[in-house]
Amino acid sequence: MEGFLEGFTEGLLIGIGMLWNIAMAEPLLIGIVGLFVVGSYVLALTVNVIRKQKLKKSGILEVDKMKGKEFEEYLRVLFIERGYQVRLTPATGDYGADLVLSQNGRKTIVQAKRYKKNVGIKAVQEIASAKQHYRADECWVVTNSGYTEPARKLAQSNQVQLVDRTLLMKWMLEMKKQDEKTSDQAMSIHENNDVKKR
């Protein structure tokens, strides 16, 4: 093990030395690399903002066409707009929760189900069992569809909140109205600034 650490340290020092020599010999190259890194970061940030805006403008018909992961990302944006801190769970090994929401010291886990048919009992079982694992205060299943009667009964007895198409659409409309209100306020400020300049 000592030989490995000595070799690793020696290699690391040689690498740092080579980078320093390149930086001193070719400062223009370092400037170009730095510009490339900053440009890449700005581009990634811009793409992320555009994607978020596109998701915010999605209606229920677009949601109906989304893949599962895309629906989870849409819900992430929706819940952020509703004032939650949101973390997506890993695609595998999520223990039944797709999103973890935090607000006012309370934790809520969410299972997202973008379905064409009604969501069955399995989704309720999975999120109910994940509640203890995540030490959550609440657990929800959110769908663009509806729920079977057995799913509703099990949800009631396990304190699982079911968000169906109707409630999801209500939340979506609230987000769009808030977005329009923010846009109108920004336009009003811009117009007031134009009047003051005259």
C-alpha positions in Angstrom: 0.0 0.0 0.0 2.9 2.4 0.8 4.4 1.8 -2.6 1.1 2.7 -4.2 0.7 5.9 -2.2 4.3 6.9 -3.0 3.8 6.2 -6.7 0.5 8.0 -6.7 1.9 11.1 -5.0 5.0 11.2 -7.3 2.7 10.9 -10.4 0.4 13.6 -9.0 3.4 16.0 -8.4 4.7 15.3 -11.9 1.3 16.0 -13.4 0.9 19.3 -11.5 4.4 20.3 -12.5 3.6 19.6 -16.2 0.4 21.7 -16.0 2.3 24.5 -14.3 5.0 24.4 -17.1 2.4 24.5 -19.8 0.6 27.4 -18.1 3.8 29.4 -17.8 4.9 28.6 -21.4 1.5 29.1 -23.0 -0.6 31.6 -21.1 -2.8 32.0 -24.1 -3.6 28.3 -24.1 -4.7 28.5 -20.4 -6.9 31.5 -21.3 -8.5 29.6 -24.2 -9.1 26.6 -22.0 -10.6 28.8 -19.2 -12.8 30.5 -21.8 -14.0 27.1 -23.0 -14.8 26.0 -19.5 -16.7 29.2 -18.7 -18.5 29.0 -22.0 -19.5 25.4 -21.4 -20.9 26.3 -18.0 -22.9 29.2 -19.4 -24.2 27.0 -22.2 -25.3 24.3 -19.8 -27.0 26.9 -17.6 -28.8 28.4 -20.6 -30.0 25.0 -21.8 -31.2 24.1 -18.2 -33.2 27.4 -18.0 -34.8 26.9 -21.5 -35.7 23.3 -20.5 -37.3 24.4 -17.3 -39.3 27.1 -19.1 -40.5 24.5 -21.7 -41.5 22.1 -18.9 -43.4 25.0 -17.1 -45.4 25.7 -20.3 -46.4 22.0 -20.7 -50.1 21.3 -20.5 -51.8 18.1 -19.6 -51.7 16.8 -23.2 -47.9 17.2 -23.2 -47.7 15.5 -19.8 -49.7 12.6 -21.2 -47.0 12.1 -23.9 -44.0 12.3 -21.5 -41.8 9.3 -20.5 -41.6 8.4 -16.8 -38.3 10.3 -16.1 -39.5 13.3 -18.0 -42.7 13.3 -15.9 -40.6 13.2 -12.7 -38.6 16.2 -14.0 -41.8 18.0 -14.8 -43.0 17.4 -11.2 -39.7 18.6 -9.9 -40.3 22.0 -11.6 -43.9 22.1 -10.5 -43.1 21.5 -6.9 -40.3 24.0 -6.9 -42.8 26.5 -8.2 -45.1 25.5 -5.3 -42.4 26.4 -2.8 -40.8 23.1 -2.1 -37.1 22.1 -2.1 -37.0 19.1 -4.4 -34.5 16.3 -4.8 -35.0 13.6 -7.5 -34.0 10.1 -6.3 -31.7 7.8 -8.3 -33.4 5.9 -11.2 -32.6 2.6 -9.5 -32.6 1.9 -5.8 -35.1 4.6 -5.0 -37.0 2.4 -2.5 -40.3 3.5 -4.1 -39.9 7.3 -4.0 -39.1 9.4 -7.1 -39.0 12.8 -5.5 -38.2 14.0 -2.0 -39.9 17.3 -1.1 -39.1 19.6 1.9 -41.0 22.6 3.1 -41.3 24.1 6.5 -39.3 21.4 8.2 -41.6 18.6 6.8 -40.5 15.9 4.4 -42.8 14.4 1.7 -41.9 11.6 -0.6 -43.6 11.3 -4.0 -44.0 8.5 -6.4 -44.7 9.7 -9.9 -46.9 7.6 -12.2 -47.4 8.8 -15.8 -50.0 6.3 -16.9 -52.7 5.9 -19.5 -54.8 3.7 -17.2 -55.7 4.0 -13.6 -52.9 3.5 -11.1 -53.2 0.3 -9.1 -52.5 -0.8 -5.5 -48.8 -1.5 -6.1 -47.9 2.2 -6.3 -49.6 2.8 -3.0 -47.8 -0.2 -1.4 -44.4 1.0 -2.6 -44.7 4.6 -1.4 -46.3 3.5 1.9 -43.3 1.2 2.6 -40.8 3.9 1.5 -42.2 6.4 4.1 -40.3 4.8 7.0 -37.1 4.4 4.9 -37.0 8.1 4.1 -38.3 9.1 7.5 -41.0 11.2 5.7 -43.9 13.0 7.3 -46.1 12.4 4.3 -46.2 10.3 1.2 -48.0 10.9 -2.1 -48.6 9.2 -5.4 -49.0 11.7 -8.3 -50.5 10.7 -11.6 -51.8 12.2 -14.8 -54.6 9.6 -14.6 -56.8 8.2 -11.8 -56.7 5.3 -9.3 -58.4 2.0 -8.9 -60.8 1.5 -6.0 -58.3 -0.9 -4.2 -55.6 1.7 -4.5 -57.9 4.4 -3.0 -58.8 2.1 -0.1 -55.2 1.2 0.7 -54.1 4.8 0.4 -56.8 5.9 2.9 -55.8 3.2 5.5 -52.1 4.1 5.1 -52.3 7.9 5.0 -51.1 8.1 1.4 -52.3 11.2 -0.4 -53.4 10.5 -4.0 -53.0 13.3 -6.5 -55.1 12.5 -9.6 -55.4 14.2 -13.0 -57.9 16.8 -11.7 -55.7 18.0 -8.8 -52.6 17.8 -11.0 -54.3 20.0 -13.6 -55.3 22.5 -10.9 -51.7 22.7 -9.7 -50.5 23.1 -13.3 -53.0 26.0 -13.9 -51.9 27.7 -10.7 -48.3 27.5 -11.9 -49.2 29.0 -15.2 -51.1 31.8 -13.6 -48.2 32.6 -11.3 -45.9 32.5 -14.2 -48.1 34.9 -16.2 -48.4 37.2 -13.1 -44.6 37.3 -12.8 -44.3 38.0 -16.6 -46.9 40.8 -16.3 -45.1 42.4 -13.4 -41.8 42.3 -15.3 -43.5 43.9 -18.3 -45.0 46.6 -16.1 -41.6 47.4 -14.5 -40.0 47.5 -18.0 -42.8 49.9 -19.2 -42.4 52.1 -16.2 -38.7 52.3 -16.7 -39.3 53.3 -20.4 -41.7 56.1 -19.3 -39.2 57.4 -16.8 -36.5 57.6 -19.5 -38.6 59.8 -21.7 
